[in-house]
Amino acid sequence: YRSRSVNAWIKHLKRKHSTTPSLAGCLLCCDCGHESYSHTHSQECEISNFVIIRHGDGPFRRLTDPVVR
């Protein structure tokens, strides 16, 4: 999945899957090499072309899941 619209992808995760990139374990990897769970890098980088990769192999956590302490 490649996209320059990181905000749209994050909104999609929240609206359709009730999760966030960090809860789902999805990293945004920019072509410049930067990795992040948030979209702020897209505002700072000239390249700003991301690949979404899954970090870890556990299930997607959701915003509605109980907090594990």
FIZA-693014 format. One record per residue: residue number from 1; residue in one letter; x, y, z of N, C-alpha, C, O in turn. Coordinates in nm, 4 decimals. Layout:
N
NODE   num   residuo        n_X        n_Y        n_Z       ca_X       ca_Y       ca_Z        c_X        c_Y        c_Z        o_X        o_Y        o_Z
NODE   NUM         A          X          Y          Z          X          Y          Z          X          Y          Z          X          Y          Z
...
//
This chain:
69
NODE   num   residuo        n_X        n_Y        n_Z       ca_X       ca_Y       ca_Z        c_X        c_Y        c_Z        o_X        o_Y        o_Z
NODE     1         Y     0.0845    -0.1173     0.0000     0.0000     0.0000     0.0000     0.0882     0.1223     0.0000     0.1710     0.1373     0.0898
NODE     2         R     0.0740     0.2096    -0.0961     0.1485     0.3355    -0.1013     0.0485     0.4497    -0.1084    -0.0520     0.4420    -0.1789
NODE     3         S     0.0777     0.5552    -0.0343    -0.0135     0.6684    -0.0348     0.0569     0.7936     0.0110     0.1461     0.7872     0.0956
NODE     4         R     0.0192     0.9058    -0.0426     0.0650     1.0353     0.0077    -0.0394     1.0918     0.1020    -0.0155     1.1940     0.1664
NODE     5         S    -0.1528     1.0284     0.1111    -0.2610     1.0753     0.1958    -0.2624     0.9971     0.3264    -0.3499     0.9137     0.3496
NODE     6         V    -0.1646     1.0251     0.4106    -0.1524     0.9544     0.5378    -0.2703     0.9858     0.6287    -0.3215     0.8970     0.6968
NODE     7         N    -0.3139     1.1119     0.6304    -0.4277     1.1492     0.7150    -0.5531     1.0703     0.6779    -0.6276     1.0280     0.7663
NODE     8         A    -0.5769     1.0502     0.5490    -0.6943     0.9731     0.5059    -0.6840     0.8290     0.5528    -0.7839     0.7699     0.5937
NODE     9         W    -0.5653     0.7723     0.5475    -0.5454     0.6342     0.5933    -0.5692     0.6228     0.7439    -0.6329     0.5278     0.7894
NODE    10         I    -0.5185     0.7189     0.8215    -0.5378     0.7166     0.9667    -0.6860     0.7326     1.0009    -0.7368     0.6643     1.0898
NODE    11         K    -0.7550     0.8223     0.9310    -0.8993     0.8386     0.9535    -0.9743     0.7110     0.9173    -1.0693     0.6735     0.9861
NODE    12         H    -0.9332     0.6442     0.8106    -0.9942     0.5169     0.7711    -0.9767     0.4129     0.8817    -1.0714     0.3420     0.9157
NODE    13         L    -0.8564     0.4034     0.9378    -0.8330     0.3081     1.0470    -0.9268     0.3348     1.1642    -0.9853     0.2418     1.2196
NODE    14         K    -0.9411     0.4616     1.2019    -1.0268     0.4961     1.3157    -1.1736     0.4704     1.2853    -1.2454     0.4138     1.3677
NODE    15         R    -1.2189     0.5123     1.1661    -1.3608     0.5021     1.1318    -1.4044     0.3583     1.1033    -1.5066     0.3137     1.1553
NODE    16         K    -1.3301     0.2869     1.0232    -1.3715     0.1536     0.9794    -1.3224     0.0402     1.0684    -1.3879    -0.0635     1.0785
NODE    17         H    -1.2076     0.0590     1.1328    -1.1475    -0.0506     1.2087    -1.1336    -0.0209     1.3575    -1.0856    -0.1055     1.4330
NODE    18         S    -1.1749     0.0979     1.4008    -1.1673     0.1388     1.5419    -1.0285     0.1166     1.6005    -1.0143     0.0609     1.7093
NODE    19         T    -0.9264     0.1603     1.5278    -0.7900     0.1446     1.5759    -0.7049     0.2619     1.5286    -0.7511     0.3468     1.4523
NODE    20         T    -0.5825     0.2656     1.5738    -0.4843     0.3656     1.5324    -0.3626     0.2914     1.4775    -0.3506     0.1707     1.4986
NODE    21         P    -0.2728     0.3596     1.4085    -0.1538     0.2899     1.3583    -0.0734     0.2215     1.4685    -0.0267     0.1092     1.4493
NODE    22         S    -0.0564     0.2862     1.5825     0.0232     0.2247     1.6891    -0.0480     0.1049     1.7506     0.0166     0.0046     1.7809
NODE    23         L    -0.1800     0.1129     1.7699    -0.2544    -0.0016     1.8236    -0.2554    -0.1179     1.7246    -0.2486    -0.2341     1.7645
NODE    24         A    -0.2638    -0.0862     1.5964    -0.2657    -0.1905     1.4937    -0.1262    -0.2445     1.4645    -0.1116    -0.3485     1.4004
NODE    25         G    -0.0244    -0.1740     1.5113     0.1129    -0.2177     1.4868     0.1593    -0.1895     1.3453     0.2385    -0.2654     1.2896
NODE    26         C     0.1106    -0.0807     1.2865     0.1470    -0.0439     1.1497     0.2401     0.0764     1.1508     0.2060     0.1819     1.2043
NODE    27         L     0.3565     0.0601     1.0922     0.4538     0.1682     1.0805     0.4447     0.2317     0.9429     0.4198     0.1636     0.8434
NODE    28         L     0.4650     0.3625     0.9382     0.4756     0.4340     0.8124     0.6237     0.4484     0.7819     0.6964     0.5125     0.8577
NODE    29         C     0.6692     0.3901     0.6728     0.8107     0.3961     0.6342     0.8244     0.4854     0.5117     0.7761     0.4525     0.4034
NODE    30         C     0.8910     0.5988     0.5310     0.9125     0.6938     0.4220     1.0267     0.6445     0.3336     1.1141     0.5710     0.3796
NODE    31         D     1.0256     0.6845     0.2084     1.1339     0.6486     0.1168     1.2685     0.7038     0.1622     1.3728     0.6529     0.1210
NODE    32         C     1.2679     0.8082     0.2473     1.3933     0.8635     0.2982     1.4512     0.7772     0.4102     1.5655     0.7979     0.4510
NODE    33         G     1.3732     0.6798     0.4609     1.4213     0.5895     0.5651     1.3581     0.6114     0.7011     1.3755     0.5285     0.7904
NODE    34         H     1.2854     0.7205     0.7195     1.2219     0.7501     0.8480     1.1040     0.6551     0.8713     1.0266     0.6281     0.7795
NODE    35         E     1.0908     0.6045     0.9949     0.9782     0.5184     1.0326     0.9036     0.5831     1.1481     0.9654     0.6340     1.2416
NODE    36         S     0.7707     0.5814     1.1420     0.6906     0.6462     1.2451     0.5501     0.5873     1.2476     0.5042     0.5278     1.1500
NODE    37         Y     0.4827     0.6049     1.3610     0.3418     0.5683     1.3725     0.2515     0.6868     1.3388     0.1317     0.6681     1.3172
NODE    38         S     0.3066     0.8085     1.3339     0.2246     0.9276     1.3112     0.2504     0.9880     1.1738     0.3410     0.9462     1.1017
NODE    39         H     0.1692     1.0868     1.1394     0.1771     1.1491     1.0077     0.2634     1.2749     1.0046     0.2767     1.3357     0.8984
NODE    40         T     0.3220     1.3160     1.1153     0.3930     1.4438     1.1197     0.5115     1.4493     1.0235     0.5440     1.5570     0.9734
NODE    41         H     0.5753     1.3385     0.9969     0.6897     1.3374     0.9054     0.6482     1.3788     0.7642     0.7290     1.4357     0.6908
NODE    42         S     0.5257     1.3515     0.7258     0.4802     1.3858     0.5910     0.4778     1.5368     0.5689     0.4815     1.5826     0.4547
NODE    43         Q     0.4718     1.6142     0.6766     0.4717     1.7597     0.6655     0.6135     1.8159     0.6624     0.6327     1.9321     0.6264
NODE    44         E     0.7131     1.7354     0.6995     0.8509     1.7825     0.7094     0.9399     1.7346     0.5947     1.0422     1.7972     0.5669
NODE    45         C     0.9041     1.6271     0.5288     0.9914     1.5631     0.4302     0.9507     1.6006     0.2874     0.8322     1.6034     0.2543
NODE    46         E     1.0501     1.6292     0.2039     1.0224     1.6599     0.0630     0.9740     1.5367    -0.0124     0.8897     1.5468    -0.1016
NODE    47         I     1.0275     1.4205     0.0237     0.9929     1.2964    -0.0457     0.8508     1.2558    -0.0099     0.7658     1.2405    -0.0977
NODE    48         S     0.8254     1.2386     0.1180     0.6925     1.2095     0.1713     0.6176     1.1022     0.0921     0.5031     1.1222     0.0516
NODE    49         N     0.6825     0.9902     0.0708     0.6211     0.8760     0.0039     0.6353     0.7570     0.0981     0.7471     0.7164     0.1298
NODE    50         F     0.5242     0.7012     0.1430     0.5252     0.6028     0.2495     0.4852     0.4636     0.2042     0.4066     0.4458     0.1111
NODE    51         V     0.5416     0.3659     0.2730     0.4985     0.2272     0.2633     0.4528     0.1900     0.4036     0.5208     0.2211     0.5015
NODE    52         I     0.3397     0.1247     0.4139     0.2876     0.0837     0.5443     0.3308    -0.0597     0.5691     0.3027    -0.1488     0.4889
NODE    53         I     0.3990    -0.0814     0.6804     0.4418    -0.2170     0.7141     0.3858    -0.2550     0.8497     0.3662    -0.1697     0.9363
NODE    54         R     0.3608    -0.3805     0.8669     0.3083    -0.4353     0.9927     0.4254    -0.4662     1.0836     0.5183    -0.5369     1.0445
NODE    55         H     0.4212    -0.4136     1.2045     0.5250    -0.4367     1.3045     0.4707    -0.5374     1.4053     0.3752    -0.5073     1.4770
NODE    56         G     0.5292    -0.6547     1.4116     0.4787    -0.7586     1.5015     0.3782    -0.8467     1.4311     0.3310    -0.8149     1.3219
NODE    57         D     0.3458    -0.9584     1.4951     0.2537    -1.0522     1.4312     0.1284    -1.0777     1.5142     0.0517    -1.1689     1.4834
NODE    58         G     0.1071    -0.9996     1.6173    -0.0119    -1.0167     1.7006    -0.1357    -0.9618     1.6322    -0.1272    -0.9043     1.5237
NODE    59         P    -0.2506    -0.9796     1.6957    -0.3754    -0.9284     1.6386    -0.3805    -0.7757     1.6464    -0.3141    -0.7149     1.7303
NODE    60         F    -0.4595    -0.7147     1.5588    -0.4820    -0.5703     1.5661    -0.5543    -0.5398     1.6962    -0.6557    -0.6027     1.7266
NODE    61         R    -0.5043    -0.4453     1.7728    -0.5775    -0.3987     1.8902    -0.6696    -0.2859     1.8459    -0.6403    -0.2145     1.7500
NODE    62         R    -0.7803    -0.2706     1.9160    -0.8786    -0.1677     1.8813    -0.8953    -0.0700     1.9968    -0.8596    -0.0998     2.1108
NODE    63         L    -0.9496     0.0462     1.9659    -0.9733     0.1484     2.0674    -1.0696     0.0995     2.1747    -1.0646     0.1467     2.2883
NODE    64         T    -1.1572     0.0058     2.1404    -1.2568    -0.0447     2.2348    -1.2064    -0.1601     2.3203    -1.2753    -0.2029     2.4129
NODE    65         D    -1.0866    -0.2113     2.2905    -1.0306    -0.3216     2.3693    -0.9978    -0.2744     2.5106    -0.9596    -0.1589     2.5298
NODE    66         P    -1.0123    -0.3625     2.6099    -0.9746    -0.3238     2.7458    -0.8239    -0.2987     2.7541    -0.7449    -0.3622     2.6842
NODE    67         V    -0.7865    -0.2061     2.8396    -0.6458    -0.1723     2.8578    -0.5777    -0.2839     2.9361    -0.6256    -0.3241     3.0422
NODE    68         V    -0.4670    -0.3332     2.8842    -0.3900    -0.4374     2.9517    -0.2772    -0.3696     3.0269    -0.1974    -0.2963     2.9685
NODE    69         R    -0.2713    -0.3944     3.1566    -0.1667    -0.3304     3.2383    -0.0650    -0.4304     3.2808     0.0306    -0.3955     3.3501
//
